[in-house]
Amino acid sequence: MLATRSYLARAGVLILLWLTGVYMRAPIMIAAPLGERIRAELGFAQTALGTLTTLPVFMLGLGALPAAWLIGRFGARATLVAALLLTAVASLLRGVAPNLGALLALTALMGLGIAAMQPALPALVGRWCPGFVALGSTVYINGMMLGEFIGAGLTLPVLLPAVDDSWRTALLVFTVPALLLAPWLFGPRLQGERTPPHKLRKMPDWRDRHMWQYGAALGASAATFFGLNAYMGSLLARRGMADALDTTLFCFNLAQIGASVVMMIAARRVLRMPRLLALMIVIHVVGIAGLLLATGGVLIGIAVMVSAASAFQLVALTTLPALVRTPDSAGRLAAGMFAIGYVLAFLVPLGAGAATDVSGTIDAGLVVLLAFNLVCMPLVWHAPTHDSTHD
């Protein structure tokens, strides 16, 4: 009986982690398929269109440091619940935004909520999942990947037809389940002793070399993934494939789920691959170069390859803090890594959008993404992913 209760409790924790992971990405990624409809109604340029997807990414970086302080002051669970509620309310209100300014302000607020969720989960998973930290980490990351797929891959073929093609109603309907999830996060028991707040260091250690390496790797991965999601419509239109947008986004984001499932099964073995983080950036470079030349099914196949590589990278990086640090310090490492990585992941796609507007071609934006990955490659060449891992 006790064993059965233990397994049920573990399953309940994993389900909550997975559902929370969904809402760490789905509210961001829904902007990509809805972007052209929003732009047609409110009227703005390509750079602003890219901002709808990448602004929350910037807030993930900007909000990571205050999130580290909140986790140290109030605890990971309280921070997670408050952040989820903020994310849900801001995302709901986007559906009634009267103009671009209000829409961007609410998008930024939503991004701050997600920013606090990101380091809270690595800090919490060590308290919720003693003995199965790697599994707990990969489960919520799988939820993140599914959230990306739901937001970017299912909005056009499933959600929009169900809401009479209204982007405003789609945003409202999409976010309600997050409000229902929040109270359940108070259920799981916290294991172990928490360090008293006055003894806990609340901010990242900026002398931590690994934090900078992981941040650069995260920046390359996230900038590539979010940038391609934001500008996929323009890329396909440039190649005469505008009608393939829904199929391409579906496949592009489905690849993320496949990669996360592989990591759930084999995370420890994957993390022991030599030069893992640099290898994923090499795949980004080869893939982006291919997108500059490819058309048709080859283009879609290359996009899927790049998406899978970014997913492996993200899962590896998000898993590492809870594996290589104690629960009290995992949140600080994650916060610093996210601050570095997601600020880069905002600025680089924004630069790609500006290059596209100036040149009049999406190829210039791809060159910006390619150059950034080339710069990051030597920075992460010696970044460790396995030497201290343990459950």
C-alpha positions in Angstrom: 0.0 0.0 0.0 2.8 2.4 0.9 4.6 1.6 -2.3 1.4 2.3 -4.3 0.9 5.6 -2.6 4.6 6.5 -3.3 4.2 5.7 -7.0 0.9 7.7 -7.2 2.5 10.6 -5.4 5.4 10.5 -7.8 3.1 10.3 -10.8 1.1 13.3 -9.5 4.3 15.4 -9.2 5.4 14.5 -12.7 2.0 15.4 -14.1 2.1 18.8 -12.4 5.6 19.4 -13.6 4.6 18.5 -17.2 1.5 20.8 -17.2 3.5 23.7 -15.8 6.1 23.2 -18.5 3.3 23.5 -21.1 2.6 27.0 -19.9 6.2 28.1 -19.9 6.1 28.1 -23.7 2.6 27.9 -25.2 1.7 31.5 -24.5 4.9 32.7 -26.2 4.6 30.5 -29.3 1.0 31.2 -30.1 2.1 34.6 -31.4 3.9 33.1 -34.4 0.9 31.6 -36.2 -1.4 34.5 -35.1 1.1 37.2 -36.1 -0.1 38.0 -39.6 -3.7 38.3 -38.4 -2.7 40.6 -35.6 -0.5 42.6 -37.9 -3.4 43.0 -40.5 -5.7 44.3 -37.8 -3.3 46.6 -35.8 -0.9 47.5 -38.6 2.9 47.3 -38.0 6.1 46.2 -39.7 8.1 43.0 -39.7 10.3 44.1 -36.8 7.3 44.6 -34.6 5.9 41.2 -35.7 9.0 39.5 -34.6 8.9 41.4 -31.3 5.6 39.7 -30.5 7.4 36.4 -30.3 10.8 37.6 -29.1 9.8 40.2 -26.5 8.8 37.5 -24.0 12.2 35.9 -24.6 13.8 39.2 -23.7 11.7 39.3 -20.5 12.9 35.8 -19.7 16.3 37.2 -19.5 15.4 40.5 -17.8 13.2 38.8 -15.3 15.6 36.0 -14.4 17.5 38.0 -11.8 14.5 39.4 -9.9 13.2 35.8 -10.0 16.3 34.5 -8.3 15.8 37.0 -5.5 12.1 36.1 -5.2 13.0 32.4 -5.0 15.5 33.1 -2.2 13.1 35.3 -0.3 9.7 33.5 -0.7 10.7 30.0 -1.9 10.5 28.3 -5.2 6.8 27.1 -4.9 5.3 30.5 -4.0 7.3 32.1 -6.7 6.1 29.5 -9.3 2.4 29.9 -8.4 2.5 33.7 -8.4 4.4 33.6 -11.7 2.0 31.2 -13.3 -1.0 33.4 -12.3 0.7 36.5 -13.7 1.5 34.7 -17.0 -2.1 33.6 -17.3 -3.8 36.9 -16.6 -1.5 38.9 -18.9 -2.0 36.4 -21.7 -5.7 36.6 -21.3 -5.7 40.4 -21.4 -3.7 40.3 -24.7 -7.0 39.1 -26.3 -8.6 42.5 -25.6 -5.6 44.7 -26.3 -6.8 47.8 -28.3 -3.5 48.6 -30.0 0.0 47.5 -30.6 1.4 49.4 -27.5 -1.0 47.7 -25.1 -0.4 44.3 -26.8 3.4 44.6 -26.4 3.0 45.8 -22.8 0.9 42.8 -21.8 3.3 40.5 -23.8 6.2 41.9 -21.7 4.2 41.3 -18.5 3.5 37.8 -19.5 7.2 37.3 -20.3 8.1 38.4 -16.7 5.8 35.7 -15.3 7.4 33.1 -17.4 10.8 34.5 -16.5 10.1 33.7 -12.8 8.8 30.2 -13.6 12.0 29.3 -15.5 14.5 29.3 -12.5 11.7 28.3 -10.0 11.3 24.9 -11.5 14.9 23.8 -11.4 15.0 25.0 -7.8 11.7 23.1 -7.0 12.4 19.9 -8.8 15.1 18.9 -6.3 12.6 19.3 -3.5 9.7 17.6 -5.3 11.8 14.8 -6.9 14.5 13.5 -4.6 15.9 10.4 -6.2 14.5 11.2 -9.7 15.7 14.7 -10.4 16.7 13.9 -14.0 13.3 12.4 -14.7 11.5 15.3 -13.2 13.6 17.8 -15.1 13.1 16.1 -18.5 9.3 15.7 -17.8 8.7 19.4 -17.4 10.9 20.2 -20.3 8.9 17.8 -22.4 5.8 19.8 -21.3 7.6 23.0 -22.5 8.2 21.3 -25.9 4.6 20.2 -26.2 3.6 23.8 -25.2 5.6 25.1 -28.2 4.0 22.5 -30.4 0.5 23.4 -29.2 1.1 27.1 -29.5 2.8 27.2 -32.9 1.8 23.9 -34.5 -1.9 23.5 -33.6 -3.2 27.0 -33.5 -3.8 27.3 -37.3 -5.3 23.9 -38.0 -7.2 23.3 -34.7 -7.7 26.4 -32.5 -8.5 29.1 -35.0 -11.3 27.1 -36.8 -12.8 26.4 -33.4 -13.0 30.1 -32.5 -14.3 31.4 -35.9 -10.8 32.5 -37.0 -10.6 35.2 -34.2 -7.1 35.8 -32.9 -8.5 37.6 -29.9 -10.8 34.7 -28.9 -7.9 32.2 -29.5 -5.7 34.0 -26.9 -8.6 34.0 -24.4 -9.5 30.4 -24.8 -5.8 29.3 -24.9 -4.9 30.6 -21.4 -7.8 29.7 -19.2 -6.4 26.2 -18.1 -3.4 27.9 -16.5 -5.7 29.6 -14.0 -7.1 26.1 -13.1 -3.6 24.6 -12.7 -2.2 27.1 -10.2 -3.9 25.9 -7.0 -2.8 22.3 -7.5 0.9 23.3 -7.3 0.4 23.7 -3.5 -0.3 19.9 -3.2 3.1 18.1 -3.5 5.2 17.8 -0.3 8.5 19.6 -0.2 11.3 17.2 0.7 14.4 18.1 2.6 15.2 21.2 4.6 15.2 24.6 3.0 18.1 27.0 3.9 16.8 30.0 5.9 16.3 33.0 3.7 18.8 35.2 5.6 21.6 32.5 5.0 20.7 32.0 1.3 22.6 33.8 -1.5 19.9 35.2 -3.7 21.7 36.3 -6.8 23.8 34.5 -9.4 27.6 34.3 -9.1 28.8 36.3 -12.1 32.3 34.7 -11.7 30.8 31.3 -12.5 32.4 30.3 -15.8 30.0 27.5 -16.5 27.0 29.9 -16.1 28.4 32.1 -18.9 29.1 29.0 -21.1 25.6 27.7 -20.6 24.2 31.1 -21.2 25.9 31.5 -24.5 24.8 28.0 -25.6 21.2 28.8 -24.5 21.3 32.1 -26.4 22.4 30.4 -29.6 19.7 27.7 -29.3 16.9 30.0 -28.3 17.7 32.7 -30.8 17.8 30.2 -33.6 14.5 28.5 -32.6 12.5 31.7 -31.8 14.0 33.6 -34.7 13.0 30.9 -37.2 9.5 30.6 -35.7 9.0 34.3 -35.8 10.1 34.7 -39.5 9.0 31.3 -40.9 6.1 32.9 -42.7 8.4 35.5 -44.4 11.0 32.7 -45.3 8.4 30.5 -46.9 6.8 33.5 -48.8 10.3 34.3 -50.1 10.7 30.7 -51.4 7.2 30.7 -53.0 5.9 28.3 -50.2 3.5 30.6 -48.3 0.7 27.9 -48.4 3.0 25.5 -46.5 3.2 27.7 -43.3 0.9 25.6 -41.2 2.6 22.3 -42.2 6.0 23.7 -41.7 5.3 25.1 -38.2 3.6 21.8 -37.3 6.7 19.8 -38.3 9.1 22.4 -36.9 7.6 22.3 -33.5 6.8 18.6 -33.5 10.5 17.9 -33.8 10.9 19.6 -30.4 8.6 17.0 -28.8 10.4 14.1 -30.4 13.8 15.4 -29.1 12.4 15.9 -25.6 11.0 12.3 -25.5 14.5 11.0 -26.5 15.9 13.0 -23.7 13.4 11.6 -21.2 14.6 8.2 -22.1 18.3 8.8 -22.5 19.2 12.1 -20.9 22.2 10.8 -19.0 23.7 9.1 -22.0 23.2 12.2 -24.2 24.7 14.5 -21.6 27.9 12.4 -21.7 28.4 13.0 -25.4 31.7 14.9 -25.9 31.3 18.6 -27.0 27.5 18.2 -26.9 26.6 21.9 -26.7 29.1 22.8 -29.4 27.8 20.0 -31.6 24.3 21.3 -31.5 25.5 24.8 -32.6 27.4 23.2 -35.5 24.0 21.7 -36.6 22.4 25.1 -36.3 25.1 26.6 -38.5 24.8 23.9 -41.2 21.0 24.1 -41.1 20.8 27.9 -41.3 23.2 27.8 -44.2 21.0 25.2 -45.9 17.9 27.4 -45.4 19.6 30.1 -47.4 19.6 27.8 -50.4 16.9 25.2 -50.0 13.3 25.1 -51.2 10.4 22.7 -51.0 10.5 19.6 -48.9 14.3 20.0 -48.4 13.7 23.3 -46.7 11.1 21.8 -44.3 13.5 18.9 -43.6 16.3 21.2 -42.7 14.1 23.3 -40.5 13.1 20.2 -38.6 16.7 19.2 -38.1 17.6 22.6 -36.7 14.5 22.5 -34.4 15.5 19.1 -33.1 19.1 20.3 -32.4 17.8 23.4 -30.5 15.5 21.1 -28.4 18.4 18.8 -27.4 20.4 21.8 -26.5 17.5 23.3 -24.4 16.8 20.1 -22.6 20.4 19.5 -21.8 20.9 23.1 -20.5 17.7 23.2 -18.5 18.4 19.8 -16.9 22.0 20.7 -15.8 21.3 23.1 -12.9 19.3 20.6 -10.9 21.8 17.9 -11.6 25.1 19.7 -10.9 24.0 22.0 -8.0 22.1 21.7 -4.8 18.4 22.8 -4.8 19.3 26.1 -3.1 22.0 27.0 -5.7 20.3 25.4 -8.8 18.0 28.4 -9.0 20.8 30.9 -9.0 22.7 29.0 -11.7 19.5 28.7 -13.8 18.6 32.4 -13.3 22.1 33.6 -14.4 22.1 31.2 -17.4 18.6 32.3 -18.4 19.4 36.0 -18.0 22.4 35.7 -20.3 20.8 33.3 -22.8 17.4 34.9 -23.2 18.6 38.5 -23.5 20.7 37.3 -26.4 17.8 35.3 -27.7 15.7 38.5 -27.9 18.4 40.8 -29.3 19.6 38.5 -32.1 16.2 37.8 -33.7 15.3 41.5 -33.4 18.5 42.3 -35.2 17.5 39.7 -37.8 14.2 41.4 -38.3 15.8 44.8 -38.7 18.2 43.4 -41.3 15.2 42.0 -43.1 13.4 45.3 -43.1 16.5 47.2 -44.3 17.5 44.7 -47.0 14.0 43.7 -48.1 14.8 40.0 -47.9 14.6 37.4 -45.2 17.9 36.0 -46.3 19.6 38.9 -44.5 17.9 37.8 -41.3 19.2 34.3 -41.7 22.7 35.6 -42.1 22.4 37.4 -38.7 21.3 34.1 -37.1 24.1 32.2 -38.8 26.8 34.8 -37.7 25.6 34.7 -34.1 25.9 30.9 -33.9 29.4 31.1 -35.4 30.4 33.5 -32.6 29.0 31.3 -29.9 30.6 28.1 -31.1 34.1 28.6 -29.6 32.6 30.0 -26.4 30.9 26.8 -25.5 33.5 24.4 -27.0 34.7 23.2 -23.6 31.4 23.6 -21.6 30.9 20.4 -19.5 27.6 18.6 -19.5 28.3 15.5 -17.5 31.3 15.6 -15.2 29.3 16.3 -12.0 25.9 14.9 -12.9 24.2 12.7 -10.3 20.7 11.9 -9.1 
